[in-house]
Structures are given as structure tokens and as C-alpha cells.
Amino acid sequence: MSTGVKNILFGLSAFIIFMLISLVLKLVSNRIPENADYFGLFTNSDILIGLMVAILVTFTHIRRKNLK
């Protein structure tokens, strides 16, 4: 498997893990938003924050891998 595909899969998994943690925290605290756009659980800002976190984590993972 090429490194590009591995990096995309790493970023996708980072996004999914962030969204799962966000979902668990919302369910535990009973703070599910009224105006949720996606599946009645996530807002647009949740998705954007998740994408930014996934990009940042993937970028630092690639940089750390190249330093070794």
C-alpha cells in the first residue's frame, strides 16, 4: 500500500475517533444540540473541528515519521 493511502487512512481514522469521543461526551453530559445537522447529533462546527484536528494530527504524524 502506498504512503499516500496510508496517510489518508490515518487521517480518516483520526477523524472517526474524534467524532466518537465527541459523541460519547455529548451523550454523557446530555448536551445534544437542538439544531444538529448530521444524524441529529453533530453540527457543522463539530464536523469542521473534527476535520481540523484530523489534518493536524495527520500532519504531525507524517512529520514525526519523516524525522526517524
PDB file of N, CA, C and O in Angstrom:
ATOM      1  N   MET A   1       0.851  -1.168   0.000  1.00  0.00           N
ATOM      2  CA  MET A   1       0.000   0.000   0.000  1.00  0.00           C
ATOM      3  C   MET A   1       0.905   1.243   0.000  1.00  0.00           C
ATOM      4  O   MET A   1       1.907   1.296   0.713  1.00  0.00           O
ATOM      5  N   SER A   2       0.538   2.220  -0.798  1.00  0.00           N
ATOM      6  CA  SER A   2       1.384   3.405  -0.900  1.00  0.00           C
ATOM      7  C   SER A   2       1.245   4.294   0.335  1.00  0.00           C
ATOM      8  O   SER A   2       0.288   4.175   1.100  1.00  0.00           O
ATOM      9  N   THR A   3       2.208   5.175   0.510  1.00  0.00           N
ATOM     10  CA  THR A   3       2.217   6.024   1.698  1.00  0.00           C
ATOM     11  C   THR A   3       1.067   7.022   1.681  1.00  0.00           C
ATOM     12  O   THR A   3       0.561   7.398   2.738  1.00  0.00           O
ATOM     13  N   GLY A   4       0.648   7.457   0.491  1.00  0.00           N
ATOM     14  CA  GLY A   4      -0.468   8.395   0.397  1.00  0.00           C
ATOM     15  C   GLY A   4      -1.760   7.785   0.913  1.00  0.00           C
ATOM     16  O   GLY A   4      -2.524   8.434   1.628  1.00  0.00           O
ATOM     17  N   VAL A   5      -1.998   6.535   0.546  1.00  0.00           N
ATOM     18  CA  VAL A   5      -3.207   5.848   1.007  1.00  0.00           C
ATOM     19  C   VAL A   5      -3.139   5.625   2.518  1.00  0.00           C
ATOM     20  O   VAL A   5      -4.143   5.774   3.214  1.00  0.00           O
ATOM     21  N   LYS A   6      -1.964   5.270   3.020  1.00  0.00           N
ATOM     22  CA  LYS A   6      -1.798   5.080   4.463  1.00  0.00           C
ATOM     23  C   LYS A   6      -2.065   6.379   5.218  1.00  0.00           C
ATOM     24  O   LYS A   6      -2.696   6.369   6.275  1.00  0.00           O
ATOM     25  N   ASN A   7      -1.583   7.496   4.675  1.00  0.00           N
ATOM     26  CA  ASN A   7      -1.800   8.794   5.325  1.00  0.00           C
ATOM     27  C   ASN A   7      -3.278   9.174   5.318  1.00  0.00           C
ATOM     28  O   ASN A   7      -3.784   9.710   6.304  1.00  0.00           O
ATOM     29  N   ILE A   8      -3.970   8.902   4.217  1.00  0.00           N
ATOM     30  CA  ILE A   8      -5.400   9.195   4.146  1.00  0.00           C
ATOM     31  C   ILE A   8      -6.172   8.332   5.134  1.00  0.00           C
ATOM     32  O   ILE A   8      -7.075   8.823   5.810  1.00  0.00           O
ATOM     33  N   LEU A   9      -5.825   7.053   5.223  1.00  0.00           N
ATOM     34  CA  LEU A   9      -6.490   6.170   6.180  1.00  0.00           C
ATOM     35  C   LEU A   9      -6.213   6.602   7.625  1.00  0.00           C
ATOM     36  O   LEU A   9      -7.092   6.520   8.483  1.00  0.00           O
ATOM     37  N   PHE A  10      -4.991   7.058   7.884  1.00  0.00           N
ATOM     38  CA  PHE A  10      -4.662   7.557   9.225  1.00  0.00           C
ATOM     39  C   PHE A  10      -5.501   8.790   9.561  1.00  0.00           C
ATOM     40  O   PHE A  10      -6.034   8.893  10.666  1.00  0.00           O
ATOM     41  N   GLY A  11      -5.620   9.718   8.621  1.00  0.00           N
ATOM     42  CA  GLY A  11      -6.424  10.911   8.841  1.00  0.00           C
ATOM     43  C   GLY A  11      -7.893  10.586   9.025  1.00  0.00           C
ATOM     44  O   GLY A  11      -8.563  11.188   9.865  1.00  0.00           O
ATOM     45  N   LEU A  12      -8.400   9.639   8.249  1.00  0.00           N
ATOM     46  CA  LEU A  12      -9.801   9.233   8.380  1.00  0.00           C
ATOM     47  C   LEU A  12     -10.060   8.582   9.729  1.00  0.00           C
ATOM     48  O   LEU A  12     -11.091   8.826  10.356  1.00  0.00           O
ATOM     49  N   SER A  13      -9.130   7.763  10.169  1.00  0.00           N
ATOM     50  CA  SER A  13      -9.304   7.125  11.478  1.00  0.00           C
ATOM     51  C   SER A  13      -9.203   8.156  12.608  1.00  0.00           C
ATOM     52  O   SER A  13      -9.907   8.034  13.610  1.00  0.00           O
ATOM     53  N   ALA A  14      -8.351   9.155  12.465  1.00  0.00           N
ATOM     54  CA  ALA A  14      -8.264  10.219  13.471  1.00  0.00           C
ATOM     55  C   ALA A  14      -9.579  10.996  13.529  1.00  0.00           C
ATOM     56  O   ALA A  14     -10.036  11.358  14.613  1.00  0.00           O
ATOM     57  N   PHE A  15     -10.185  11.251  12.379  1.00  0.00           N
ATOM     58  CA  PHE A  15     -11.467  11.952  12.334  1.00  0.00           C
ATOM     59  C   PHE A  15     -12.567  11.123  12.999  1.00  0.00           C
ATOM     60  O   PHE A  15     -13.365  11.656  13.770  1.00  0.00           O
ATOM     61  N   ILE A  16     -12.610   9.835  12.707  1.00  0.00           N
ATOM     62  CA  ILE A  16     -13.632   8.962  13.278  1.00  0.00           C
ATOM     63  C   ILE A  16     -13.475   8.861  14.794  1.00  0.00           C
ATOM     64  O   ILE A  16     -14.465   8.898  15.525  1.00  0.00           O
ATOM     65  N   ILE A  17     -12.245   8.735  15.262  1.00  0.00           N
ATOM     66  CA  ILE A  17     -12.012   8.659  16.708  1.00  0.00           C
ATOM     67  C   ILE A  17     -12.427   9.956  17.387  1.00  0.00           C
ATOM     68  O   ILE A  17     -13.023   9.922  18.464  1.00  0.00           O
ATOM     69  N   PHE A  18     -12.121  11.101  16.776  1.00  0.00           N
ATOM     70  CA  PHE A  18     -12.533  12.383  17.352  1.00  0.00           C
ATOM     71  C   PHE A  18     -14.048  12.486  17.425  1.00  0.00           C
ATOM     72  O   PHE A  18     -14.589  12.941  18.433  1.00  0.00           O
ATOM     73  N   MET A  19     -14.737  12.072  16.376  1.00  0.00           N
ATOM     74  CA  MET A  19     -16.196  12.157  16.359  1.00  0.00           C
ATOM     75  C   MET A  19     -16.817  11.206  17.378  1.00  0.00           C
ATOM     76  O   MET A  19     -17.831  11.539  17.991  1.00  0.00           O
ATOM     77  N   LEU A  20     -16.226  10.032  17.566  1.00  0.00           N
ATOM     78  CA  LEU A  20     -16.737   9.105  18.581  1.00  0.00           C
ATOM     79  C   LEU A  20     -16.569   9.664  19.992  1.00  0.00           C
ATOM     80  O   LEU A  20     -17.471   9.559  20.824  1.00  0.00           O
ATOM     81  N   ILE A  21     -15.409  10.256  20.250  1.00  0.00           N
ATOM     82  CA  ILE A  21     -15.184  10.866  21.567  1.00  0.00           C
ATOM     83  C   ILE A  21     -16.164  12.015  21.780  1.00  0.00           C
ATOM     84  O   ILE A  21     -16.720  12.172  22.867  1.00  0.00           O
ATOM     85  N   SER A  22     -16.372  12.812  20.744  1.00  0.00           N
ATOM     86  CA  SER A  22     -17.324  13.914  20.830  1.00  0.00           C
ATOM     87  C   SER A  22     -18.738  13.402  21.096  1.00  0.00           C
ATOM     88  O   SER A  22     -19.468  13.977  21.904  1.00  0.00           O
ATOM     89  N   LEU A  23     -19.121  12.335  20.426  1.00  0.00           N
ATOM     90  CA  LEU A  23     -20.448  11.755  20.612  1.00  0.00           C
ATOM     91  C   LEU A  23     -20.629  11.218  22.033  1.00  0.00           C
ATOM     92  O   LEU A  23     -21.670  11.436  22.653  1.00  0.00           O
ATOM     93  N   VAL A  24     -19.627  10.525  22.541  1.00  0.00           N
ATOM     94  CA  VAL A  24     -19.714   9.979  23.896  1.00  0.00           C
ATOM     95  C   VAL A  24     -19.834  11.106  24.912  1.00  0.00           C
ATOM     96  O   VAL A  24     -20.633  11.012  25.844  1.00  0.00           O
ATOM     97  N   LEU A  25     -19.060  12.160  24.747  1.00  0.00           N
ATOM     98  CA  LEU A  25     -19.141  13.282  25.686  1.00  0.00           C
ATOM     99  C   LEU A  25     -20.495  13.974  25.631  1.00  0.00           C
ATOM    100  O   LEU A  25     -21.012  14.404  26.662  1.00  0.00           O
ATOM    101  N   LYS A  26     -21.073  14.084  24.438  1.00  0.00           N
ATOM    102  CA  LYS A  26     -22.396  14.690  24.321  1.00  0.00           C
ATOM    103  C   LYS A  26     -23.459  13.825  24.973  1.00  0.00           C
ATOM    104  O   LYS A  26     -24.353  14.338  25.645  1.00  0.00           O
ATOM    105  N   LEU A  27     -23.369  12.519  24.781  1.00  0.00           N
ATOM    106  CA  LEU A  27     -24.360  11.624  25.361  1.00  0.00           C
ATOM    107  C   LEU A  27     -24.246  11.558  26.884  1.00  0.00           C
ATOM    108  O   LEU A  27     -25.261  11.495  27.578  1.00  0.00           O
ATOM    109  N   VAL A  28     -23.032  11.571  27.403  1.00  0.00           N
ATOM    110  CA  VAL A  28     -22.830  11.510  28.850  1.00  0.00           C
ATOM    111  C   VAL A  28     -23.326  12.780  29.532  1.00  0.00           C
ATOM    112  O   VAL A  28     -23.913  12.726  30.613  1.00  0.00           O
ATOM    113  N   SER A  29     -23.089  13.914  28.898  1.00  0.00           N
ATOM    114  CA  SER A  29     -23.476  15.183  29.517  1.00  0.00           C
ATOM    115  C   SER A  29     -24.885  15.636  29.141  1.00  0.00           C
ATOM    116  O   SER A  29     -25.326  16.695  29.587  1.00  0.00           O
ATOM    117  N   ASN A  30     -25.596  14.861  28.333  1.00  0.00           N
ATOM    118  CA  ASN A  30     -26.949  15.208  27.870  1.00  0.00           C
ATOM    119  C   ASN A  30     -26.988  16.572  27.192  1.00  0.00           C
ATOM    120  O   ASN A  30     -27.915  17.350  27.415  1.00  0.00           O
ATOM    121  N   ARG A  31     -26.007  16.859  26.383  1.00  0.00           N
ATOM    122  CA  ARG A  31     -25.915  18.139  25.678  1.00  0.00           C
ATOM    123  C   ARG A  31     -26.003  17.949  24.169  1.00  0.00           C
ATOM    124  O   ARG A  31     -25.163  18.467  23.434  1.00  0.00           O
ATOM    125  N   ILE A  32     -26.981  17.233  23.710  1.00  0.00           N
ATOM    126  CA  ILE A  32     -27.181  17.050  22.271  1.00  0.00           C
ATOM    127  C   ILE A  32     -27.872  18.307  21.747  1.00  0.00           C
ATOM    128  O   ILE A  32     -28.924  18.692  22.257  1.00  0.00           O
ATOM    129  N   PRO A  33     -27.282  18.960  20.718  1.00  0.00           N
ATOM    130  CA  PRO A  33     -27.823  20.233  20.248  1.00  0.00           C
ATOM    131  C   PRO A  33     -29.179  20.066  19.555  1.00  0.00           C
ATOM    132  O   PRO A  33     -29.466  19.035  18.946  1.00  0.00           O
ATOM    133  N   GLU A  34     -29.986  21.095  19.666  1.00  0.00           N
ATOM    134  CA  GLU A  34     -31.309  21.102  19.030  1.00  0.00           C
ATOM    135  C   GLU A  34     -31.196  21.252  17.517  1.00  0.00           C
ATOM    136  O   GLU A  34     -31.993  20.679  16.774  1.00  0.00           O
ATOM    137  N   ASN A  35     -30.212  22.019  17.059  1.00  0.00           N
ATOM    138  CA  ASN A  35     -30.073  22.314  15.636  1.00  0.00           C
ATOM    139  C   ASN A  35     -29.016  21.434  14.965  1.00  0.00           C
ATOM    140  O   ASN A  35     -28.325  21.894  14.056  1.00  0.00           O
ATOM    141  N   ALA A  36     -28.883  20.206  15.389  1.00  0.00           N
ATOM    142  CA  ALA A  36     -27.879  19.310  14.826  1.00  0.00           C
ATOM    143  C   ALA A  36     -28.227  18.980  13.377  1.00  0.00           C
ATOM    144  O   ALA A  36     -29.369  18.645  13.063  1.00  0.00           O
ATOM    145  N   ASP A  37     -27.232  19.077  12.504  1.00  0.00           N
ATOM    146  CA  ASP A  37     -27.447  18.882  11.077  1.00  0.00           C
ATOM    147  C   ASP A  37     -27.232  17.445  10.619  1.00  0.00           C
ATOM    148  O   ASP A  37     -27.912  16.983   9.704  1.00  0.00           O
ATOM    149  N   TYR A  38     -26.315  16.747  11.230  1.00  0.00           N
ATOM    150  CA  TYR A  38     -25.930  15.417  10.769  1.00  0.00           C
ATOM    151  C   TYR A  38     -26.375  14.359  11.772  1.00  0.00           C
ATOM    152  O   TYR A  38     -25.905  14.337  12.910  1.00  0.00           O
ATOM    153  N   PHE A  39     -27.270  13.494  11.353  1.00  0.00           N
ATOM    154  CA  PHE A  39     -27.785  12.378  12.158  1.00  0.00           C
ATOM    155  C   PHE A  39     -28.447  12.854  13.455  1.00  0.00           C
ATOM    156  O   PHE A  39     -28.672  12.048  14.358  1.00  0.00           O
ATOM    157  N   GLY A  40     -28.752  14.114  13.560  1.00  0.00           N
ATOM    158  CA  GLY A  40     -29.346  14.648  14.772  1.00  0.00           C
ATOM    159  C   GLY A  40     -28.385  14.733  15.947  1.00  0.00           C
ATOM    160  O   GLY A  40     -28.809  14.935  17.085  1.00  0.00           O
ATOM    161  N   LEU A  41     -27.091  14.578  15.677  1.00  0.00           N
ATOM    162  CA  LEU A  41     -26.100  14.564  16.752  1.00  0.00           C
ATOM    163  C   LEU A  41     -24.980  15.579  16.568  1.00  0.00           C
ATOM    164  O   LEU A  41     -24.446  16.085  17.554  1.00  0.00           O
ATOM    165  N   PHE A  42     -24.615  15.887  15.329  1.00  0.00           N
ATOM    166  CA  PHE A  42     -23.459  16.735  15.056  1.00  0.00           C
ATOM    167  C   PHE A  42     -23.871  18.001  14.318  1.00  0.00           C
ATOM    168  O   PHE A  42     -24.769  17.980  13.476  1.00  0.00           O
ATOM    169  N   THR A  43     -23.208  19.099  14.643  1.00  0.00           N
ATOM    170  CA  THR A  43     -23.421  20.357  13.936  1.00  0.00           C
ATOM    171  C   THR A  43     -22.297  20.564  12.927  1.00  0.00           C
ATOM    172  O   THR A  43     -21.336  19.795  12.883  1.00  0.00           O
ATOM    173  N   ASN A  44     -22.428  21.607  12.125  1.00  0.00           N
ATOM    174  CA  ASN A  44     -21.383  21.916  11.149  1.00  0.00           C
ATOM    175  C   ASN A  44     -20.063  22.238  11.839  1.00  0.00           C
ATOM    176  O   ASN A  44     -19.000  21.871  11.338  1.00  0.00           O
ATOM    177  N   SER A  45     -20.115  22.910  12.970  1.00  0.00           N
ATOM    178  CA  SER A  45     -18.875  23.260  13.669  1.00  0.00           C
ATOM    179  C   SER A  45     -18.188  22.005  14.222  1.00  0.00           C
ATOM    180  O   SER A  45     -16.959  21.953  14.268  1.00  0.00           O
ATOM    181  N   ASP A  46     -18.956  20.997  14.641  1.00  0.00           N
ATOM    182  CA  ASP A  46     -18.350  19.740  15.097  1.00  0.00           C
ATOM    183  C   ASP A  46     -17.567  19.077  13.973  1.00  0.00           C
ATOM    184  O   ASP A  46     -16.457  18.586  14.178  1.00  0.00           O
ATOM    185  N   ILE A  47     -18.158  19.068  12.785  1.00  0.00           N
ATOM    186  CA  ILE A  47     -17.501  18.454  11.631  1.00  0.00           C
ATOM    187  C   ILE A  47     -16.238  19.232  11.260  1.00  0.00           C
ATOM    188  O   ILE A  47     -15.200  18.631  10.983  1.00  0.00           O
ATOM    189  N   LEU A  48     -16.319  20.558  11.253  1.00  0.00           N
ATOM    190  CA  LEU A  48     -15.144  21.370  10.908  1.00  0.00           C
ATOM    191  C   LEU A  48     -14.023  21.210  11.924  1.00  0.00           C
ATOM    192  O   LEU A  48     -12.857  21.103  11.547  1.00  0.00           O
ATOM    193  N   ILE A  49     -14.359  21.192  13.195  1.00  0.00           N
ATOM    194  CA  ILE A  49     -13.339  20.988  14.227  1.00  0.00           C
ATOM    195  C   ILE A  49     -12.724  19.603  14.086  1.00  0.00           C
ATOM    196  O   ILE A  49     -11.511  19.449  14.226  1.00  0.00           O
ATOM    197  N   GLY A  50     -13.546  18.591  13.808  1.00  0.00           N
ATOM    198  CA  GLY A  50     -13.036  17.239  13.598  1.00  0.00           C
ATOM    199  C   GLY A  50     -12.086  17.165  12.417  1.00  0.00           C
ATOM    200  O   GLY A  50     -11.057  16.494  12.490  1.00  0.00           O
ATOM    201  N   LEU A  51     -12.420  17.851  11.322  1.00  0.00           N
ATOM    202  CA  LEU A  51     -11.529  17.868  10.154  1.00  0.00           C
ATOM    203  C   LEU A  51     -10.213  18.570  10.467  1.00  0.00           C
ATOM    204  O   LEU A  51      -9.146  18.110  10.061  1.00  0.00           O
ATOM    205  N   MET A  52     -10.291  19.678  11.187  1.00  0.00           N
ATOM    206  CA  MET A  52      -9.065  20.397  11.534  1.00  0.00           C
ATOM    207  C   MET A  52      -8.176  19.566  12.450  1.00  0.00           C
ATOM    208  O   MET A  52      -6.958  19.547  12.277  1.00  0.00           O
ATOM    209  N   VAL A  53      -8.766  18.886  13.413  1.00  0.00           N
ATOM    210  CA  VAL A  53      -7.993  18.032  14.317  1.00  0.00           C
ATOM    211  C   VAL A  53      -7.371  16.877  13.538  1.00  0.00           C
ATOM    212  O   VAL A  53      -6.203  16.550  13.749  1.00  0.00           O
ATOM    213  N   ALA A  54      -8.130  16.262  12.648  1.00  0.00           N
ATOM    214  CA  ALA A  54      -7.607  15.142  11.867  1.00  0.00           C
ATOM    215  C   ALA A  54      -6.456  15.577  10.971  1.00  0.00           C
ATOM    216  O   ALA A  54      -5.465  14.859  10.843  1.00  0.00           O
ATOM    217  N   ILE A  55      -6.577  16.742  10.350  1.00  0.00           N
ATOM    218  CA  ILE A  55      -5.498  17.247   9.499  1.00  0.00           C
ATOM    219  C   ILE A  55      -4.258  17.539  10.328  1.00  0.00           C
ATOM    220  O   ILE A  55      -3.147  17.198   9.922  1.00  0.00           O
ATOM    221  N   LEU A  56      -4.434  18.165  11.483  1.00  0.00           N
ATOM    222  CA  LEU A  56      -3.293  18.496  12.337  1.00  0.00           C
ATOM    223  C   LEU A  56      -2.600  17.236  12.858  1.00  0.00           C
ATOM    224  O   LEU A  56      -1.372  17.155  12.847  1.00  0.00           O
ATOM    225  N   VAL A  57      -3.377  16.260  13.312  1.00  0.00           N
ATOM    226  CA  VAL A  57      -2.798  15.022  13.831  1.00  0.00           C
ATOM    227  C   VAL A  57      -2.083  14.258  12.720  1.00  0.00           C
ATOM    228  O   VAL A  57      -1.002  13.711  12.939  1.00  0.00           O
ATOM    229  N   THR A  58      -2.676  14.217  11.537  1.00  0.00           N
ATOM    230  CA  THR A  58      -2.046  13.521  10.405  1.00  0.00           C
ATOM    231  C   THR A  58      -0.759  14.219   9.989  1.00  0.00           C
ATOM    232  O   THR A  58       0.245  13.563   9.710  1.00  0.00           O
ATOM    233  N   PHE A  59      -0.786  15.541   9.946  1.00  0.00           N
ATOM    234  CA  PHE A  59       0.411  16.286   9.572  1.00  0.00           C
ATOM    235  C   PHE A  59       1.548  16.053  10.555  1.00  0.00           C
ATOM    236  O   PHE A  59       2.687  15.841  10.140  1.00  0.00           O
ATOM    237  N   THR A  60       1.258  16.089  11.854  1.00  0.00           N
ATOM    238  CA  THR A  60       2.311  15.848  12.836  1.00  0.00           C
ATOM    239  C   THR A  60       2.794  14.395  12.793  1.00  0.00           C
ATOM    240  O   THR A  60       3.970  14.128  13.039  1.00  0.00           O
ATOM    241  N   HIS A  61       1.902  13.464  12.485  1.00  0.00           N
ATOM    242  CA  HIS A  61       2.300  12.056  12.349  1.00  0.00           C
ATOM    243  C   HIS A  61       3.268  11.878  11.177  1.00  0.00           C
ATOM    244  O   HIS A  61       4.263  11.162  11.292  1.00  0.00           O
ATOM    245  N   ILE A  62       2.975  12.524  10.064  1.00  0.00           N
ATOM    246  CA  ILE A  62       3.850  12.434   8.889  1.00  0.00           C
ATOM    247  C   ILE A  62       5.203  13.060   9.184  1.00  0.00           C
ATOM    248  O   ILE A  62       6.241  12.499   8.834  1.00  0.00           O
ATOM    249  N   ARG A  63       5.194  14.230   9.831  1.00  0.00           N
ATOM    250  CA  ARG A  63       6.461  14.898  10.157  1.00  0.00           C
ATOM    251  C   ARG A  63       7.300  14.051  11.114  1.00  0.00           C
ATOM    252  O   ARG A  63       8.513  13.935  10.939  1.00  0.00           O
ATOM    253  N   ARG A  64       6.660  13.462  12.120  1.00  0.00           N
ATOM    254  CA  ARG A  64       7.375  12.637  13.091  1.00  0.00           C
ATOM    255  C   ARG A  64       7.936  11.392  12.415  1.00  0.00           C
ATOM    256  O   ARG A  64       9.040  10.949  12.733  1.00  0.00           O
ATOM    257  N   LYS A  65       7.167  10.829  11.476  1.00  0.00           N
ATOM    258  CA  LYS A  65       7.625   9.634  10.765  1.00  0.00           C
ATOM    259  C   LYS A  65       8.826   9.940   9.881  1.00  0.00           C
ATOM    260  O   LYS A  65       9.712   9.100   9.723  1.00  0.00           O
ATOM    261  N   ASN A  66       8.860  11.134   9.307  1.00  0.00           N
ATOM    262  CA  ASN A  66       9.975  11.516   8.434  1.00  0.00           C
ATOM    263  C   ASN A  66      11.228  11.865   9.215  1.00  0.00           C
ATOM    264  O   ASN A  66      12.321  11.807   8.652  1.00  0.00           O
ATOM    265  N   LEU A  67      11.117  12.230  10.500  1.00  0.00           N
ATOM    266  CA  LEU A  67      12.275  12.556  11.305  1.00  0.00           C
ATOM    267  C   LEU A  67      13.066  11.331  11.731  1.00  0.00           C
ATOM    268  O   LEU A  67      14.262  11.423  12.007  1.00  0.00           O
ATOM    269  N   LYS A  68      12.405  10.191  11.785  1.00  0.00           N
ATOM    270  CA  LYS A  68      13.088   8.978  12.238  1.00  0.00           C
ATOM    271  C   LYS A  68      14.024   8.433  11.207  1.00  0.00           C
ATOM    272  O   LYS A  68      14.673   7.414  11.440  1.00  0.00           O
TER     273      LYS A  68
END
